[in-house]
Amino acid sequence: MSADERTIDDEPADWEAVFWDIGGVILELESVQGAHAAFVEGLVEEHGLEMSVEEAVDVWRTAVGDYFRERDGTEFRSAREGYARGVEALVGEELPRETWEPDFEEIVNASIEPISSAPETIAALADRDIHVGVISDVDDEAGKEMLEQFGVREQFDSITTSEEVGRTKPDPEIFETALAKAGVAPERSLMIGDRYDHDVKGADEMSIHGVAFGAEDGPAVSYRIESPEEVLEIVDGT
């Protein structure tokens, strides 16, 4: 862990809040990718698609990616709709949600895993006198279900999602909403994220201290951590 971007005089006496992204910080993204690949493999078999699983996964990811790239700036777009686009691109027609969503949800729920030490760190923070929150671009229900599955939903004092706000990071509105819920000063808050422009730089522009976990380096990085549990060292001033 490092705090080379700031001098000791810049450090708040006490932190008031720690905000977490979900994907790549609490949720292991490789487990999500594996779940999607398994779901796509099932579609290939069920519909007798004349392509390899690798080709089908590429079609799926391209369709889902194009759906998000079409959005206007930081406009929220539901991941569920993106997945429906991926199914349609694969099978060549729009399918009723009830024909594929149950299988999709079952595979995802059975496959996703948390980042190592993230649940334990969240629980440890919840025992401290500090606001513990989420600021994430996920669909509201899906995000809360993930946190519930990992046993940490009740550890959070607030959960702010892009679906709720209608905007994705780095739009100031999502950070403003989270800060208002927490009732804390941005200068005494930390934002843990795995994407520089969205999580770290977006937070920094709101005067929230950015904690990079896998994110690129840059002037907005106040701290860089290699493991979620290192956040406890920042909060405890060690």
Secondary structure, DSSP 4 states (H G I P E B T S, - for coil): -B-TTS-GGGS-SS--EEEE-SBTTTB-HHHHHHHHHHHHHHHHHHTT-SS-HHHHHHHHHHHHHHHHHTS-TTB---HHHHHHHHHHHHHSS---GGGTHHHHHHHHHHH--BPTTHHHHHHHHHTSSSEEEEEE-S-HHHHHHHHHHTT-GGG-SEEEEHHHHTB-TT-HHHHHHHHHHHT--GGGEEEEES-IIIIIIHHHTTTPEEEESSPPP-TTEEEE-SSGGGHHHHHHT-
